[in-house]
Amino acid sequence: MGDDAKLSTSRVTFAIIQKYIETVRRIQIVLRRLVDLILQKYLLEAAFTFMKSLPSKEGVERLGNTA
């Protein structure tokens, strides 16, 4: 194989590796966004559950009157 063919092969290999790295980075970004959305969902559910578990305003007033 001549020097020109080796250089051409190296360029093609380098271009393929660059595309692979770009693709991996894009996948990482998408996965990060997906994880963020999932975490937000669970945090919102946890916050909602916590808020529901708190006593109501009337219940707090009744507790205050009996103390």
N, C-alpha and C positions, 0 to 999 in steps of 0.2 A: 504494500500500500504506500502511495506517495505521501509527501508531506501535506499537499493540498487536501487529500482525502482524509488524513488524520485530523487536520485542522477543522475540516467540515464536520467530521464525526464528533469532535470535541464541542463544537458550537451547538450542534443538535442536542447532544447530551446535556450541555449546560442549559439550553432553552427548556428541555424537558424537566430538568431539576427545578428551574425557576418556576415553571407552571405548577409543579407539584407543591412547592413551598407556598405559592399564592393560594392554591386550593386548600391546603391544610390551614392556612391563616383564616380563610373565609369560613371554613368549618368550625374553627375555634370561636370565631365571633358569633356565629349562629348558635353554637352550643352554650356560650356564655349568656346570650339573650334568653335562650330557652330556660336555663337554670334560674336566671333572674325572675322570669315570669312565674316559674313554679314556686320559687321562694316567696314571691309576693302573694301568690294565691294562698299558700299555707299560713303566711303571716297575717293576712287579712282574715282568714278563717279563725285563727287563734285569737286575734283581737276581738272578733265578733263574739266568739264563745266566751271570752273573758268578760266582755261587756254584758252579755246576757246573764252571766253568773253573779254579777254585782247586784246587791239589793236595790230595789226600786226606791225612788225618793220618798214615797209614802212609808215604805218599810223602815227606812232610816229614821224618819220622823217618829214612827211608833216606838222604835228602839230607844230613841232619845227621851221620849216621854216616860218610859218605864224605868229608866236608869236613875 
